[in-house]
C-alpha cells in the first residue's frame, strides 16, 4: 500500500512518471507495467547493479 500511496502523492505534486534519480520521464511501457515505478529503467538497473556489488538493498529493490 505504501508504494500506491507514494504514487498518489507524486500525482498530486505533478511529479508522477518522472525518475526520482535523474528526473527524466519514465517510459510509457514501464509505467503501464509498473505504475508505482519511481525510477526509469536505466537508473533502476544501475541501482540494482550497485546493490549486487555492495550487497546492500535500497528502498527501490522491489522495483525489478
C-alpha positions in Angstrom: 0.0 0.0 0.0 2.9 2.4 0.7 4.0 2.3 -2.9 0.5 3.2 -4.1 0.2 6.0 -1.6 3.6 7.3 -2.7 2.5 7.2 -6.3 -0.7 9.1 -5.5 1.3 11.8 -3.7 3.5 12.1 -6.8 0.4 12.5 -8.9 -0.8 15.3 -6.6 2.5 17.1 -6.8 2.7 16.7 -10.6 5.9 14.5 -10.3 4.3 11.2 -11.2 6.1 9.4 -14.1 9.4 11.1 -13.6 12.5 9.3 -12.4 13.5 10.1 -8.8 17.2 9.7 -9.7 17.7 11.6 -13.0 14.4 13.4 -13.5 13.6 12.2 -17.0 10.2 11.0 -17.9 9.8 7.3 -17.2 8.7 5.4 -20.3 5.1 4.8 -21.0 5.6 1.0 -21.3 7.3 0.9 -17.9 4.6 2.9 -16.2 1.9 0.6 -17.7 3.9 -2.5 -16.5 4.8 -1.0 -13.1 2.6 2.0 -12.2 4.5 2.5 -8.9 7.9 2.8 -10.6 9.9 5.6 -9.1 12.9 5.3 -11.4 13.5 4.9 -15.2 14.8 1.6 -16.3 18.3 2.8 -16.7 18.5 4.2 -13.1 16.7 1.1 -11.7 19.2 -1.2 -13.5 22.2 0.9 -12.2 20.8 0.8 -8.7 20.3 -3.0 -8.8 23.9 -3.5 -10.1 25.3 -1.3 -7.4 23.4 -3.3 -4.8 24.8 -6.5 -6.1 28.3 -5.2 -5.8 27.8 -3.8 -2.3 25.4 -6.4 -1.0 23.0 -3.7 0.2 19.4 -3.2 -0.8 17.8 0.2 -1.3 14.2 1.2 -0.8 13.7 0.6 -4.5 14.7 -3.0 -4.5 11.2 -4.3 -5.2 11.0 -2.3 -8.5 12.6 -5.1 -10.6 
